[in-house]
Structure formats: structure tokens, C-alpha cells
């Protein structure tokens, strides 16, 4: 770890030595405001637009104009197989085999599709474990699936709760599983907890699920493109994610899913079927007889949304060029520098609730001074052209993304944070 210094000149020296700095020029930042450049530290909510995404979307718009329906089978990237253009990049970022990953739908749709297969409750095993601070969409999906199977969420939904240090402790999950494991059908847990930014021990979660005899699904919305993953080796039953955060694919863009190879091509799988679940070779024969596609493609329902896949393809190519391990190393140093500056300049005025030993790109901050309204601080940061994220009731999420953020961004954030705290 670098011996940090609290000066702009030091931050600039770190940027000058950063081998990944050139990737900043691949992206478009929000415009200046009142003479201040934008400091964008919100890639955990919506990633920046890449120039390559603009190019790739433009190519498909041109193909649509020039070829129209023939674009399904002709051109540089025929639309029929377009989703396969992204499987190699997704396999790289998730540590999976190519037949285990697919870009499709959106996160919550994919969660419902995966639960159709992997949440198969009976009278003895019917409960689902989530973290108590789960993103609401995950909670809503789980509650609805429980009800669809005739159970009551008040009984069947179990929560893994953080302690007073805001951290989820594995010992507490182990205790919950020891107490109720024989009634638990599914664990649905995050790779990175969205609120406090904690990176969970995903390999250990997989071992716990296996030992307890329940299925495990991972929500990787805040993990993919943030931390290295090894899904095939860890072997959860399934995983789902969105791509508009760290993967920079644009608002509401396509999601993704992983199903471990041990489940692929099994006659026992319970699937919701659609046209794209059918094998490609005979799909256009329009036969009433269903023949499943191979691998995770069998979980697809509809043809790929090409204009949503194009920016994903662009992003995956950028990640491959930069390298996830190099990005992770820079991320550790970036958040380390932000932590250092906050400890140096704001001790006693704010608390970092993201565990020091389990961080991705994000630090979650809580204002400790009762005389200062935290929401007003956030609004003042907005006025100072700082883009961060507010989460109720009192957390400001700050995410320096190594692909396009630098050390001077982090330094400038703390300079404007001082102004915000003073003037809020």
C-alpha cells in the first residue's frame, strides 16, 4: 500500500504513474457546472457512457437502416447470434465457462426465471434467506415467489442481519443455518452489499449452502466489473446481475445470468420456456415440439435486445483490454486513498461503514455531526458538481471506479465535501 499524502500534487503524481489512466479518455463525463468540472463517483449506480458504446450502437442502427430484417442473418454481427458476442467477456468477468453465462432480460426478470428452477419448496424445505438490508427488488421478488408457492413471507422469509458495526458476519449466518437449515430451500445473497459496500465471502457462502443442502443464488449487481469472480469454481447454483453499473451499458440495459454447469442440460430442470429457449438449429421450423437450447441458453425467453447488447459488448472489450486484476489493484489503492483523506480531514464528522477488509469500489459514508443534515450535505455536493449517491436513511455512497476515475478525482471530492459540510 502506498504511503499517502494529503495534497493535490501527490494525487496528481499517483495519476501520472497510473498505467490505466488512458482508459479515462474512453468515457464521456457529465458537463461542467458553474466553472467546476464534474467529479463522477457514482458508477455503482450508473456507469459512464463509453465512446465505443456509441460506435457499436451506431453500427446496429446503420445495419437496421441499410439491411432491416436481413440484419438477423447477415452483416458483421448477425442479430440471431448477437447474445453470443458477449459470452466470452461475461465468462472472463465472472470466472465462468462460456456455456454457463448469458446476457438477457433484466436483473429481476432473471431472478424470477432462476427461482422458477432453483426454488422448489416442499412442506419441509420452503424458506428463503436474504440479508435484511437487501435491495428492495430482490425482497419483492422473493416475497412474490414465496406466495406463488402457497407460503407466507412472514414465516418463510428469513433475514441475515448486520451487527451494530453495519457488517454482515458469517458467524451469524452460520448460526441461522444451524438453527433453521433443514427448513431452508434457498439462500439469495449479494456478492457486494449495495448499502454498506461490503464484499461478501462468496466462496464461503457456496460452501455453507452446500453443507446445509440448500440452493444458493448470488445477486452480483454490485460485484460484476467491481471485484474478480470465480463462479465456476465457487459453484453457486445460479447468479444474476445487471450491467448498467460497473459495466457501463446505459440506463435499464440488459441483465445477465449464470447457471453452474452441473445443472445444464438436465432433464430435471424446471424452466419457463420461450422461443429463444429452443435450439437455434431448428428454431425457425416453427415446430410445436420443443427442443431445448444447449447450456444456459435454455433459460432465455426472447430474442436479444440488440441496442442494449451493443454497449455491453463495447464494455466487455474495454474490460478485457484493461484487465480485471489490474483494475482491482487500482481500486484498492483508490478507495485506500479516499479512506486516508477522509480519516485525515473528517475524523469525528463522518463514519465509513464499509468494512476496511471487505471493500470494492464503494465507500458508504454516514455524517456523524447531529447539527448537520446529511441530506443537505448531499444536495450541496450536487450543487458543487459532485455526482455521488444518496440512500435512505442517511448514507452517501461514494464509488471511485478504476476504469475512469483517478486520484485527483478523490482529492477534489474531499475538497468539495469540506465546503458542503461547512455550508449545509
C-alpha positions in Angstrom: 0.0 0.0 0.0 1.2 3.5 -0.9 2.3 5.9 1.9 -0.3 8.5 1.1 -0.1 12.3 1.4 -3.0 14.7 1.6 -2.1 17.1 -1.2 -3.3 17.7 -4.8 0.3 17.3 -6.0 0.5 13.8 -4.5 -2.8 12.8 -6.1 -1.5 14.1 -9.4 1.7 12.1 -9.0 -0.4 8.9 -8.5 -2.4 9.6 -11.6 0.8 10.2 -13.6 2.1 6.8 -12.6 -1.2 5.0 -13.3 -0.9 2.6 -16.2 -4.7 2.5 -16.6 -5.1 6.3 -16.8 -5.6 6.3 -20.6 -9.0 4.5 -20.2 -10.5 7.7 -18.7 -10.4 9.1 -22.3 -12.7 6.2 -23.4 -15.6 7.7 -21.5 -17.9 10.8 -21.6 -18.2 12.7 -18.3 -21.2 15.0 -17.3 -20.7 18.6 -18.2 -19.1 21.4 -16.2 -21.3 23.4 -13.8 -20.5 26.9 -12.7 -16.9 26.5 -13.8 -16.4 23.3 -11.9 -15.7 20.1 -13.7 -17.9 17.1 -12.8 -16.4 14.6 -10.3 -18.3 11.5 -11.1 -18.2 8.9 -8.3 -21.4 7.1 -9.0 -20.5 4.1 -11.2 -22.1 1.9 -8.5 -25.5 3.4 -9.7 -25.0 4.2 -13.4 -21.7 3.9 -15.2 -20.5 6.5 -17.7 -21.1 6.2 -21.4 -18.2 4.9 -23.4 -17.2 6.2 -26.9 -17.1 2.6 -28.1 -20.7 2.0 -26.9 -21.8 5.0 -29.1 -19.9 3.5 -32.0 -21.4 0.0 -31.6 -25.0 1.2 -31.2 -24.4 3.4 -34.3 -23.3 0.3 -36.3 -26.5 -1.5 -35.4 -28.7 1.5 -36.2 -27.0 1.7 -39.6 -27.5 -2.0 -40.2 -31.2 -1.6 -39.3 -31.4 1.2 -41.8 -29.4 -0.5 -44.6 -30.4 -4.1 -44.2 -33.5 -4.2 -42.0 -34.8 -7.8 -41.5 -31.7 -9.2 -43.2 -29.6 -8.0 -40.3 -30.8 -11.1 -38.4 -28.6 -13.3 -40.5 -26.0 -11.0 -42.3 -23.5 -8.3 -41.5 -20.6 -8.1 -39.1 -22.6 -9.4 -36.1 -25.9 -11.1 -37.2 -28.6 -10.4 -34.7 -29.6 -14.1 -34.4 -26.4 -14.9 -32.6 -25.7 -11.4 -31.1 -26.0 -12.5 -27.5 -23.1 -14.9 -28.1 -20.8 -12.0 -28.8 -20.8 -11.2 -25.1 -20.5 -14.6 -23.6 -16.7 -14.7 -23.7 -16.4 -11.3 -21.9 -19.0 -12.3 -19.4 -17.3 -15.6 -18.7 -14.0 -13.7 -18.2 -15.5 -11.3 -15.7 -17.5 -13.9 -13.8 -14.9 -16.7 -13.8 -17.3 -19.0 -15.6 -17.4 -21.3 -18.6 -19.0 -19.7 -21.7 -21.9 -22.1 -21.7 -22.7 -21.0 -18.1 -23.4 -17.3 -18.8 -25.8 -15.3 -21.0 -26.8 -11.7 -21.4 -30.6 -11.5 -21.3 -33.6 -9.6 -19.9 -33.1 -7.5 -16.7 -31.9 -8.5 -13.3 -35.3 -9.0 -11.6 -36.7 -10.9 -14.6 -33.7 -13.2 -14.5 -34.1 -13.6 -10.7 -37.7 -14.8 -11.2 -36.5 -17.2 -14.0 -33.8 -18.6 -11.9 -36.1 -19.1 -8.9 -38.5 -20.9 -11.1 -35.8 -23.6 -11.4 -34.0 -23.4 -8.1 -36.7 -22.5 -5.6 -38.7 -25.8 -5.5 -40.1 -25.7 -2.0 -41.9 -28.6 -0.2 -43.5 -28.9 3.2 -40.2 -29.3 5.0 -37.9 -27.0 3.0 -39.6 -23.8 1.9 -37.7 -20.9 3.5 -35.5 -18.3 1.7 -32.7 -16.4 3.4 -31.8 -12.9 2.3 -29.8 -10.1 4.0 -32.1 -7.8 6.0 -30.8 -4.8 4.0 -31.3 -6.4 0.6 -32.2 -4.2 -2.3 -36.0 -3.9 -2.4 -36.4 -5.5 -5.8 -34.8 -8.7 -4.5 -37.0 -8.7 -1.5 -40.1 -8.1 -3.6 -39.2 -10.9 -6.0 -38.6 -13.3 -3.1 -41.9 -12.4 -1.4 -43.8 -13.0 -4.5 -42.2 -16.3 -5.2 -43.0 -17.5 -1.7 -46.6 -16.5 -2.1 -46.8 -18.2 -5.5 -45.9 -21.4 -3.9 -48.6 -21.0 -1.2 -46.4 -20.0 1.7 -46.4 -16.9 3.9 -43.4 -14.5 3.7 -43.8 -13.7 7.4 -42.8 -17.3 8.1 -40.8 -18.3 5.0 -38.6 -15.2 4.6 -35.5 -15.3 6.9 -33.1 -12.4 7.3 -29.4 -12.3 7.9 -28.9 -9.1 9.8 -25.8 -6.8 10.1 -24.5 -6.1 13.6 -24.0 -2.6 15.1 -20.8 -2.3 13.1 -23.0 -2.4 9.9 -21.2 -5.5 8.8 -22.8 -8.9 7.8 -20.9 -11.5 9.9 -20.5 -15.1 8.6 -20.9 -16.4 12.1 -24.4 -15.0 12.3 -25.4 -16.7 9.0 -23.9 -20.0 10.2 -25.9 -19.7 13.4 -29.1 -19.1 11.4 -28.4 -22.1 9.2 -27.6 -24.3 12.2 -30.9 -23.3 13.7 -33.2 -23.5 10.6 -31.1 -25.1 7.9 -33.4 -28.1 7.5 -36.3 -25.8 6.5 -34.3 -23.6 4.2 -34.7 -24.1 0.4 -32.7 -21.2 -0.9 -30.1 -18.6 0.0 -30.3 -15.4 -2.1 -27.4 -13.2 -1.2 -25.3 -10.4 -2.7 -21.7 -10.5 -3.9 -21.4 -6.9 -2.8 -24.0 -5.5 -0.4 -25.4 -2.4 -2.1 -25.9 -0.3 1.0 -22.7 -0.7 3.0 -20.5 -1.7 0.2 -19.3 -4.9 1.9 -17.8 -7.6 -0.4 -19.1 -10.9 0.9 -17.1 -14.1 1.1 -18.8 -15.7 -1.9 -16.7 -18.9 -1.8 -17.6 -19.4 1.8 -21.3 -18.8 1.1 -21.1 -21.5 -1.5 -19.6 -23.9 1.0 -22.2 -23.1 3.6 -25.0 -23.7 1.2 -23.6 -27.0 0.0 -23.1 -28.2 3.6 -26.7 -27.2 4.5 -28.2 -28.8 1.4 -30.0 -25.7 0.1 -29.6 -23.9 -3.2 -27.6 -20.7 -3.5 -28.2 -17.7 -5.8 -25.9 -14.7 -5.9 -27.0 -11.2 -6.9 -23.9 -9.7 -8.5 -25.4 -6.3 -9.5 -22.7 -4.5 -7.4 -20.0 -7.2 -7.9 -19.5 -7.8 -11.6 -16.9 -5.4 -13.0 -16.1 -4.4 -9.5 -14.2 -7.4 -8.0 -12.8 -10.6 -9.6 -15.2 -13.5 -9.5 -14.8 -17.3 -9.9 -18.3 -18.6 -10.2 -17.5 -21.9 -11.9 -15.0 -22.8 -9.1 -17.1 -21.4 -6.3 -20.2 -23.2 -7.7 -23.3 -21.4 -6.7 -26.4 -22.8 -8.3 -27.1 -19.6 -10.1 -26.2 -15.9 -10.2 -27.9 -12.8 -11.8 -26.7 -9.3 -12.4 -27.4 -6.0 -14.2 -24.9 -4.3 -16.5 -25.6 -0.6 -16.2 -23.5 0.0 -13.1 -19.8 -1.0 -13.3 -20.3 -2.4 -16.9 -21.4 1.0 -18.2 -24.2 -0.2 -20.6 -26.7 2.6 -20.1 -29.9 3.0 -18.1 -32.1 0.0 -17.8 -29.8 -2.1 -20.1 -29.7 -5.8 -20.5 -29.0 -8.1 -17.5 -27.1 -11.4 -17.2 -27.3 -14.8 -15.7 -25.1 -17.7 -14.7 -26.1 -21.3 -14.1 -23.5 -23.8 -13.0 -22.5 -26.5 -15.4 -23.8 -29.2 -13.1 -27.3 -28.1 -13.8 -27.0 -27.6 -17.6 -28.8 -29.8 -20.0 -30.5 -31.7 -17.2 -33.9 -33.3 -17.9 -34.9 -32.4 -14.3 -34.7 -28.7 -14.8 -38.0 -26.8 -14.4 -37.9 -23.9 -16.9 -40.2 -21.2 -18.2 -39.9 -21.6 -22.0 -39.8 -19.2 -24.9 -38.7 -19.0 -28.5 -35.1 -18.4 -27.7 -35.1 -21.3 -25.2 -35.5 -23.6 -28.3 -32.4 -24.8 -30.0 -31.1 -22.5 -32.7 -30.7 -25.1 -35.4 -34.5 -25.8 -35.6 -35.9 -22.6 -34.2 -37.3 -21.3 -37.4 -39.0 -24.5 -38.4 -41.8 -23.3 -36.1 -42.4 -26.8 -34.8 -44.8 -27.3 -31.9 -42.3 -29.8 -30.5 -39.8 -28.1 -28.1 -36.1 -28.9 -28.3 -34.1 -27.1 -25.6 -31.1 -25.0 -26.4 -27.8 -26.1 -25.0 -26.4 -24.7 -21.8 -27.7 -21.6 -20.1 -29.3 -20.5 -23.4 -32.2 -22.7 -22.4 -33.2 -20.1 -19.8 -33.6 -17.4 -22.5 -37.1 -16.5 -23.5 -36.9 -13.9 -26.2 -34.6 -12.6 -28.9 -31.8 -10.4 -27.7 -32.4 -6.6 -27.4 -29.6 -5.6 -29.9 -29.4 -1.9 -28.9 -28.9 -3.0 -25.3 -26.4 -5.7 -26.1 -24.2 -3.4 -28.2 -22.9 -1.2 -25.3 -22.3 -4.4 -23.2 -20.1 -5.8 -26.0 -18.2 -2.5 -26.1 -17.7 -2.5 -22.3 -16.6 -6.1 -22.2 -13.9 -5.4 -24.8 -12.7 -2.4 -22.7 -12.5 -4.6 -19.6 -10.6 -7.3 -21.5 -8.1 -4.6 -22.6 -7.7 -3.2 -19.1 -7.7 -6.5 -17.2 -9.9 -7.1 -14.1 -6.9 -7.9 -11.8 -5.2 -4.6 -12.7 -8.5 -2.7 -12.2 -8.9 -4.4 -8.8 -5.4 -3.4 -7.7 -6.1 0.2 -8.7 -9.5 0.1 -7.0 -7.9 -1.0 -3.7 -5.5 1.9 -3.9 -8.2 4.4 -4.9 -10.5 3.5 -2.1 -7.5 3.4 0.2 -6.6 7.0 -0.7 -10.2 8.1 -0.2 -10.2 6.4 3.2 -6.9 8.1 4.1 -8.2 11.6 3.1 -11.4 11.1 5.0 -9.7 9.9 8.1 -7.2 12.8 7.9 -9.7 15.6 7.2 -13.0 14.5 8.6 -12.4 12.4 11.7 -15.3 12.7 14.1 -17.5 14.3 11.5 -18.3 11.2 9.4 -18.1 7.4 9.6 -17.2 5.0 6.9 -19.5 2.0 7.4 -17.9 -0.1 4.6 -15.6 -2.7 6.2 -12.0 -1.9 5.6 -11.1 -5.6 4.9 -14.1 -6.2 2.6 -14.4 -3.4 0.1 -15.0 -3.0 -3.6 -15.1 0.4 -5.3 -17.6 1.9 -2.9 -17.3 3.6 0.5 -20.6 4.3 2.3 -20.4 7.4 4.5 -22.6 8.5 7.4 -22.5 12.1 8.7 -21.8 11.9 12.5 -22.4 15.6 13.4 -26.0 15.8 14.7 -26.1 19.6 13.9 -25.6 18.8 10.2 -28.4 17.5 8.0 -26.9 14.7 5.9 -29.3 15.1 3.1 -28.4 18.8 2.9 -24.7 17.8 2.6 -25.6 15.6 -0.3 -27.6 18.4 -2.0 -24.7 20.7 -1.6 -22.4 18.2 -3.2 -24.7 18.1 -6.1 -24.6 21.9 -6.4 -20.8 21.7 -6.4 -21.0 19.3 -9.4 -20.1 16.2 -7.4 -22.1 13.1 -8.5 -22.4 10.6 -5.7 -25.4 8.6 -4.5 -27.8 9.0 -1.6 -29.5 6.1 0.1 -32.1 6.4 2.8 -32.0 7.0 5.6 -28.5 8.6 5.9 -25.9 7.1 3.7 -23.8 8.9 1.0 -22.3 6.2 -1.3 -19.0 7.2 -3.0 -17.6 5.0 -5.7 -14.3 5.8 -7.4 -14.3 3.5 -10.4 -10.8 2.5 -11.5 -11.7 2.3 -15.2 -12.3 6.1 -15.4 -11.7 7.7 -12.1 -8.3 9.0 -10.8 -6.7 10.0 -7.6 -7.2 13.7 -8.2 -10.9 13.0 -8.5 -10.8 11.5 -5.0 -8.8 14.5 -3.7 -11.2 17.0 -5.3 -14.2 15.2 -3.8 -12.8 15.7 -0.3 -12.1 19.4 -1.0 -15.7 20.0 -2.1 -17.0 17.8 0.7 -15.4 20.2 3.2 -17.3 23.1 1.5 -20.5 21.1 1.6 -20.2 20.3 5.3 -19.4 23.9 6.1 -22.3 25.3 4.1 -25.0 22.7 4.5 
